[in-house]
Amino acid sequence: MKSVHTIKTKSSETNFQQKVLLISDVHWDNPKSDWDLLRKHLDEAKEKNAKILFNGDTFCLMQGKYDPRSAKSDIRPEHNVNRYLDAIVETAVEFFKPYADNIELFGYGNHEANIVHRQETDVLQRFVNILNHEAGTKIALGGYGGWVIFQHQIGTSTKGYKIKYFHGSGGGAPVTKGNIQHNRMSTFVQGADLIWQGHVHNDYETTYQIEYLDNNNRVRQKPVLMVRTSTYKEEYKKGLSGWHVERGAPPKPLGGRWLDISFKKTTNTFDVSAYTYRAI
């Protein structure tokens, strides 16, 4: 586990675009997780040669023997065995192996961190280690929060795009959708071009335009994208029953977000710009 992960690329072209798939809150082992939609997005990432980042709660992991949250209806048949956590790791490796070459990082969410606390085992670390061994890859194990830097070289010039990721905190944010947490993070995170959270199963991009001084003390402006990715777990369905419905939670959008980063070099400038949009 490390706090900063750098992805380096280079080209001779003066106009280069890096496509990234941002995903969080898959809750992969939950029966309500939409595997078909996830496969669709992962397949698109392979076709587009995109990088893939996972920002926590890739797994649900709540059906263990001593977990007070467990429910028989929330376990897949292939995981309903004595080696429950091992079965999840083994089957997940097979599911994600075809996409391993595109995956750059798995970060922790509250579900993975909770199992370390409850069961004294790190399921995410085991999963990443075995996936790397099976696929021959070097996928990074991130943290609950950290940084990803996309560093691109054109000729002899290098430019970076910095993402601060944090899985998220707090409740379901039914009114603000999580914007308050982004506002809070903007007060203590400096230097990020994008601040990315998940956790509350909402989806948005908001732009904060900031003023700063460059290295020559000239006043500049730049946009900082505040991005929230949602979930692949469909809990609401028709709104008839279940914990999600009974607590008054609304339907949630499904899927991640695409991030397009553009590196453009001219004789006098080397600019970086980016935007996100829903993966549907």
C-alpha positions in Angstrom: 0.0 0.0 0.0 1.3 3.4 -0.9 -0.2 6.9 -0.9 0.9 8.1 -4.3 0.7 6.1 -7.5 2.1 7.6 -10.7 1.1 6.4 -14.2 3.7 7.4 -16.8 3.0 7.7 -20.6 4.8 9.3 -23.4 4.2 10.0 -27.1 5.6 12.0 -30.0 2.1 13.4 -30.8 1.4 17.0 -29.7 -2.2 16.0 -28.8 -2.7 13.0 -26.5 -5.8 11.8 -24.7 -5.8 9.5 -21.8 -9.1 7.8 -21.0 -9.8 6.5 -17.5 -12.7 4.6 -16.0 -13.5 5.6 -12.4 -15.3 3.0 -10.4 -16.4 2.7 -6.8 -18.9 0.8 -4.7 -19.2 -2.3 -6.9 -20.1 -4.5 -3.9 -19.1 -7.3 -6.3 -20.1 -10.3 -4.1 -23.5 -9.0 -3.3 -26.4 -10.6 -5.4 -27.7 -7.1 -6.1 -24.4 -6.1 -7.8 -25.1 -5.7 -11.6 -22.4 -7.9 -13.1 -23.7 -7.4 -16.6 -23.3 -3.6 -16.4 -19.9 -3.9 -14.8 -18.7 -6.3 -17.6 -20.0 -3.9 -20.2 -18.0 -1.0 -18.8 -14.9 -3.1 -18.2 -15.1 -4.4 -21.8 -15.4 -0.8 -23.1 -12.3 0.1 -21.1 -10.4 -2.7 -22.8 -11.6 -1.7 -26.2 -10.6 2.0 -25.6 -7.3 1.0 -23.9 -8.4 3.0 -20.9 -6.9 2.8 -17.4 -9.3 1.6 -14.6 -9.3 2.8 -11.0 -11.3 1.4 -8.2 -12.1 3.7 -5.2 -13.2 1.4 -2.5 -16.1 -1.0 -1.6 -15.2 -3.3 -4.5 -16.5 -6.0 -2.2 -19.4 -6.2 0.2 -18.1 -9.0 2.5 -20.9 -8.8 5.1 -22.1 -12.4 5.2 -19.4 -13.9 7.4 -20.2 -16.1 10.4 -19.7 -13.5 13.1 -20.9 -10.5 11.1 -24.1 -9.1 12.7 -25.1 -7.6 9.4 -25.2 -10.9 7.6 -28.4 -12.1 5.8 -28.9 -15.3 3.8 -30.6 -13.4 1.0 -27.4 -11.3 0.4 -25.0 -14.1 -0.4 -24.4 -15.7 -3.8 -24.6 -19.5 -4.0 -20.9 -19.9 -5.0 -19.9 -18.0 -1.8 -22.3 -19.9 0.6 -19.5 -22.2 1.8 -17.4 -22.6 4.9 -14.4 -20.7 3.3 -16.7 -17.7 2.6 -14.0 -15.0 2.3 -11.6 -17.3 0.4 -14.4 -18.1 -2.0 -15.0 -14.4 -2.7 -11.3 -13.8 -3.4 -10.9 -16.9 -5.7 -14.0 -16.1 -7.8 -13.2 -12.4 -8.0 -9.8 -13.2 -9.4 -11.3 -15.1 -12.2 -13.9 -12.4 -12.9 -11.4 -9.5 -13.0 -8.4 -11.4 -14.6 -9.4 -10.5 -18.2 -9.2 -6.8 -17.3 -6.1 -6.9 -15.2 -3.9 -5.3 -17.8 -6.1 -2.1 -17.7 -6.5 -1.9 -14.0 -4.1 0.4 -12.2 -5.3 0.6 -8.6 -7.7 -0.9 -6.0 -8.4 1.4 -3.0 -10.1 0.5 0.2 -13.6 1.3 1.2 -15.4 1.0 4.5 -16.5 -2.6 3.7 -12.9 -3.8 3.1 -11.6 -1.9 6.1 -14.4 -3.3 8.3 -13.3 -6.9 7.6 -9.7 -6.1 8.6 -11.2 -4.9 11.9 -13.8 -7.7 12.4 -12.0 -10.7 11.0 -8.3 -9.7 11.2 -7.7 -10.5 7.5 -7.1 -8.1 4.6 -9.3 -9.5 1.8 -8.4 -6.7 -0.6 -4.7 -7.2 -0.2 -5.1 -11.0 -0.8 -7.2 -10.4 -3.8 -4.7 -7.9 -5.4 -1.7 -10.2 -4.6 -3.4 -13.2 -6.2 -4.7 -11.3 -9.2 -1.2 -9.9 -9.9 0.3 -13.4 -9.6 -2.3 -15.0 -11.9 -2.4 -12.2 -14.5 1.3 -11.2 -14.4 0.4 -7.6 -13.6 1.5 -4.9 -11.2 -1.9 -3.5 -10.0 -1.3 -1.1 -7.1 -2.9 -1.5 -3.7 -4.0 2.0 -2.7 -5.4 3.3 0.6 -8.7 4.5 1.8 -7.4 7.7 0.4 -4.4 8.7 -1.7 -3.2 10.2 -5.0 -3.0 9.1 -8.6 -0.9 11.1 -11.0 -1.1 10.8 -14.7 2.3 12.0 -16.0 2.6 12.4 -19.7 5.7 13.2 -21.7 5.7 14.8 -25.2 9.2 15.2 -26.5 11.3 16.5 -23.7 8.3 18.2 -21.8 6.4 16.5 -19.1 3.0 17.4 -17.6 1.0 15.8 -14.8 -2.7 15.5 -13.9 -3.2 14.9 -10.2 -6.2 13.0 -8.7 -6.9 13.0 -5.0 -9.1 10.0 -4.2 -10.9 9.3 -0.9 -13.5 6.6 -0.6 -15.9 8.8 1.4 -17.5 9.2 4.8 -20.8 10.0 6.5 -24.4 9.0 5.7 -26.3 8.7 2.4 -26.4 12.5 1.8 -30.1 12.5 0.5 -30.2 16.2 0.0 -26.7 17.4 -0.9 -25.7 14.1 -2.6 -22.2 14.5 -1.0 -21.3 18.0 -2.1 -20.7 19.1 1.4 -17.9 16.5 1.8 -16.3 17.8 -1.4 -16.5 21.4 0.0 -14.8 20.3 3.2 -12.0 18.5 1.3 -11.4 21.6 -0.8 -10.3 23.4 2.4 -7.4 21.0 3.2 -6.4 19.4 -0.1 -4.1 21.5 -2.2 -2.6 20.8 -5.6 -5.3 18.4 -6.9 -6.8 18.7 -10.4 -9.6 16.4 -9.4 -11.0 15.2 -6.1 -12.8 11.9 -6.3 -15.1 10.3 -3.8 -17.6 7.4 -3.7 -19.4 5.9 -0.7 -22.8 7.5 -0.8 -23.8 6.0 -4.1 -24.5 9.3 -5.9 -23.1 10.6 -9.2 -22.0 14.1 -10.1 -19.2 16.4 -11.4 -19.0 19.9 -10.0 -16.3 22.4 -11.0 -14.5 24.6 -8.5 -12.6 27.5 -10.2 -9.6 28.5 -8.1 -7.1 31.3 -8.1 -3.4 30.7 -7.4 0.1 32.1 -7.9 2.4 30.3 -10.4 6.2 29.8 -9.8 6.7 33.3 -11.2 4.1 34.9 -8.8 1.7 35.5 -11.6 -2.0 35.2 -10.8 -3.6 32.2 -12.5 -6.8 30.3 -12.4 -7.6 26.6 -12.9 -10.6 24.3 -12.6 -10.7 21.6 -9.9 -13.2 18.9 -10.7 -15.2 17.5 -7.8 -16.3 14.0 -8.8 -18.6 11.5 -7.1 -19.0 8.0 -8.5 -22.0 5.9 -7.7 -22.5 2.1 -7.3 -23.2 -1.1 -9.2 -25.5 -2.4 -6.5 -29.2 -2.0 -7.3 -30.9 -2.0 -3.9 -34.1 -0.1 -4.6 -35.6 -2.1 -7.5 -39.4 -1.5 -7.3 -39.3 0.1 -3.9 -41.3 -2.7 -2.2 -39.1 -3.9 0.7 -35.6 -4.3 2.0 -33.2 -2.4 4.3 -32.5 0.3 1.7 -36.2 0.9 1.0 -37.3 0.7 4.7 -34.8 3.4 5.7 -36.3 5.8 3.2 -33.4 5.8 0.8 -34.1 6.7 -2.9 -33.1 4.9 -6.1 -29.5 5.3 -7.0 -27.8 5.7 -10.4 -25.7 2.7 -11.4 -22.3 2.8 -13.0 -19.0 4.7 -12.8 -17.7 7.7 -14.7 -15.3 8.1 -17.7 -12.5 10.6 -17.3 -10.9 12.1 -20.4 -7.5 13.8 -19.8 -6.1 15.8 -22.8 -2.5 16.8 -23.0 -1.8 19.4 -25.7 1.6 20.9 -26.6 2.4 23.8 -28.8 5.6 25.7 -29.4 5.0 27.9 -26.3 2.5 26.0 -24.1 1.8 22.5 -22.7 -1.8 22.4 -21.4 -3.8 19.8 -19.6 -7.6 19.7 -19.5 -10.1 17.1 -18.4 -13.8 16.3 -18.0 -15.9 13.4 -16.8 -19.2 11.8 -17.9 -21.3 8.9 -16.8 -20.6 5.4 -17.8 -24.0 4.0 -18.7 
